[in-house]
Amino acid sequence: MLDLQQLRYFVAVAETENVGRAAARLHVSQSPLSRQMQQLEARLGLGLFAREKKRLRLTAAGRTFLKDARALLAHAAKVENDAHDIAQGRAGSLTIGYVEGAIHSGVIAAGLRALRDRAPDVRLQLCSLRSGALFAAITQGDLDVGLAYSEPPADGPLVGRLCAEEKFLLAIPAGHPLSAGRLLPQRLHGQPFIAAPESQSLQTRQAFLQACAVAGFMPSIQFEADNPTVALGFVEAGLGLAIVQASLQHRAAPGVVLRAMPAAFSLRMRIYAVAARETPALVSVFLDGCRRAPQIRRPQAGLS
């Protein structure tokens, strides 16, 4: 296998046509440099130089080899620079998993902007997954980082960092009696609600019902929607009430009224950036960007 250092010596000798001048450029002694050229010719089985008094002229084979040597050295320099950029978080690829709330809260946008600012040519792959699936995919190495509704288990291989927290708003069909007047908890008791599917996350359903009970009412869940924009569509159709994260205000149709939940309703939508304990530089860049999302507030009860 060719020695890159030996190739650098060869290029210097070929360009100066003199061992002494090449040695001065390389800051080495002449004798070792001469031996290196002899060893290179012996290894290749080619005469690279025609020796004319104090000058070394490249042979035809030497000129061809010089072109290849320069290309190989340039490629080696590129590989080294690329590796350095990856180590510094300026290049590479990243596979990111996310829950839908990360989009509406602006967390994923903040992380992606940070990546583009630091590494414009980074290769990205984005996957929509639920929190539990995110944890498994990161643990198995299928994802580099994820944005989830909950923290990973404290005794596991992953760590979670709170990036955003929002209150929930009550979505009400326009013209519904609850769209006006003081919104007391007892007015919500027994009302038809649209909730996230229990089959997808029993813990999410239980957290919602517990928060309702603590606030002083119990909803009647009559319909399920697997994402909040669908829930808003059901509300507009008059099928019931729903809670949605506050950042979805701009997505509500004219036929939907959004109101603050009673103060005793403590459930919050939280977004955690989740990654392995030891992360590459690009992941750190993304995580730093996520933490700069504008919705960060003091942690309270959240989803999972």
N, C-alpha and C positions, 0 to 999 in steps of 0.2 A: 504494500500500500504506500502511496506517495506521501511524503512528509511535507506539510504546508510550509514549514520553516525553510525546508530545502528548496521548495518552489519559489519562495520569496527571494532567497539567495540567488537562484538562477535568473529570475527576472532582473534583479539589480545588475548582475554581471552582463546579461544580454543587453541591457539598456546603456550601460557605460562602456561596454566593450573592453573593460580593463578590470582585472581583479583588484588592483590597488584602489582605484576610485570606488569600486563597488564596496570594498571593505570599509572605506571611510564613510560611505553613505550608511552602511549597516552597523557601524561602530563595532566591527569585529576585526580579528587579525587576518592577514592575507593567507597564511598557511592553512588554517582550518577551512577558510573559504574555498581555497583551491581543492582541498581534499573532498569537500562537499560536492563540488562540480564533478570531480572524477567518479565519486561514488554514484552520483545521479546518472551519469552516462553509463556506468557499468550496470546499474540496476535496469535501465531502459534497454541496454544493448544497442544504443545509438550514439553516434558522434554528433554532439550538439554544437560544438565549436570547431572552427578551423583556426589554428593558432598562427598568427602572422606577427613575428617579432613581439612587440609589446601589446598587440591588439588581439582581441578574440572576436572573430567573425562568426556569426551564426551560419550553420549549414542550412540546407533546405529543410532537413528534418528538424533542425533547431528552431527555424522560423515558425514551422507548424506547431511545434511544442510550446513555443512562447505564447502563441495565440491561445492555445488550450490552457496553459498555466495561468494566464491572466484571467480567463473566464472562470477557472476553478477557484482562484483566490477571491474574485469578486463575489462568487456565489457563497463561499465560506464566510466572507465578511457580512453578507446579507443574512445568512443563517444566524450568525452571532448577534447582529443588531436586532433581528426579529426576536430572538430569545431574550435579549435584554429588554426590549419593549414589552414583551409579555410579562417578564418579572416585575417591571415597573407599572404594569396596568395600563399600557398604552396600545396594546394590540392583543389579538387572540379571538376566542369565541366564547359565548356564554349561552347556556340554556336556562331559561327562567320560567318557572311555573307561577301561576297567580290565581287568586279567587276574584270573582267579579267586583267585589267591593273595592279592591285595590285600584281598579280603573276609575270608578266614580269618585274616589277620595283624592285622586291625583298622585298617589304614592308611586305607582309604576311609571307615570310620566316623569316624575322628578328623578327617579333612578335612571331611566333611559336617557334623559337629558344630560345627566352627569357622565354617563358612559360616552355619549356622542361628543361631549366637550373634551373629554380626556383621550378617547380612542375613536376617532371618526370612522375608522374602517373595521371596527369590531363586528364580528359575525354573530348574529343573534337568532335564537330560536325561542319562541314563546308558546307556552302550553297552558290552557285553562284546566285547572284541576281543583278538587275539593281539598280541604286542609289535610285530612288524613292521608290521601293519596300523594300530596306534596311531600309530606314527611318521609313516606316510604321511598319515593323516587329520589330524594336527595340522599338518603341513607344508602341506597343501592348505586349511587353514582350516575343515575339517569338525568338528574337535574343538578345544576350548580348552585342555584339559590331559588327560594320561593317566597311568595307573599301570601300569608295565611291569616285566618280569622283567630287563631289561637297560638299560644306558645307550644313548642314541642315538649315532651316529657323531660323533666329536669335531670333525670338520671340517664338520659340517652346521649347519642353522639352529636346531637344538633343543638344549636342555640337560637333563640328568638329575640329580636329587638323591636320594641314598640315603635311604630312609625306614624300612626294616625289613630285618632279616636273621634267618633262623632256621636251626637245624639240621634235618636230615631224621631221621625215625624209621623203623625197620623195622617194617612191618606183617606179622604172621605169623598164620596160622590157629591158633585155640586148639587145643591138644593136639599141635601140630607139635613134632618134636624140638627145633627151634630156639627154642621158646617158653620153654625153661628151660636153665640151664647157662650157662657162659661163652660169649659170642658172639665166637668167633675168626674172622678173615677166611676161613681155609681151610674153615670149616664152611659158608660161603656160596657157595663155588666150585661152579659147575654147577647151583645151585638154580634152579628155574623162577621167573621174575620177570614181573611185570606192569609195563609201562612206558608212557610217553606215546607216541603214534603218531609214528613216524619221519617219516611224510609231512607232518606238521604242523610239525615243527621238527627238522631233522637236527642242528642245533647242540646242541639240548637232549639228544638221544640220545647224541651224541658226548661231551658233557661228563659225562654219567652213566657211560658206559663207561670213560672215562679215569679218573674218580675211583675207580671200582671196581678198575681195574688198579693204580693207585697204592696202593690199600689192600690189595692182595694177593689178589684173587679176581676171577673173571669170571662174571657171571650168564648164565643161559640164558633169554633173553626169549622167552616163548611166547605171551603175550597183550598186547594194547594197550588202554588206556583213556584217553579224551580229557579226563577230569577226575579229581581224586583221590578224590572220593566214590564214583565208579564203581569205581575201583581197589580201594577198601576193600571194596566189595560183592563183587568177584571174590575178594579174599583170604578173606573170610568163607565163600565157597563152596568154598574149598580149591583154587583154581586156581593159586596160587603166592604169592610174596612181593611186596611193593611198598614203595617209600619214599614217605613223605608228610611235608609240613611239620609241625613240632612243634605249631603252633596247631590242628591238626586232631584232637588227642587226644580232645576231647569228642565228635567225630563218629564215632568207632570203635564198631562194634557189639560186644555182649558176646562174639561169636565171634571177635574179632580181638584179638591181643595186640600192643602197641606197645612196642618196645625201642629203646634208643639204638644207633646204628650204631657199629661199631668206630672207635676214635679216629683211625685213619689215613684214614678216609673224610672228605674235606675239602669235599665239595660242600655248598653252602648255597643256600637259597632267598632271593633278594633282591628287594625291591620298590623301584623308582625312580619318583619323580614326574617326568614329562616335560612340558615346555612350550616354547613359543617363547622366544627370548632376551629379547624385549620383551613383557611380559605386562601385561594390565589388572589393576586392583586386586583384583577378585574372585578371579582366579587366584592372586594372591599370598596372599590369605586362606586359600584351600584348601591351597596348598603349605605354609604355616606350620602349619596344622592337621595335615597329613600328617607333617610332621617331628616333631610332638609325640607320635606314636604310640609306645607303650611298648616296642616290640621292637627299637629301634635298637641295633646292636652294631657292633663293628669289622668292616669289610668283609673278606670272604674270597671264595673262588671261588663263582660263582653261575650261574644259568640264563640263557638268552636266549630 
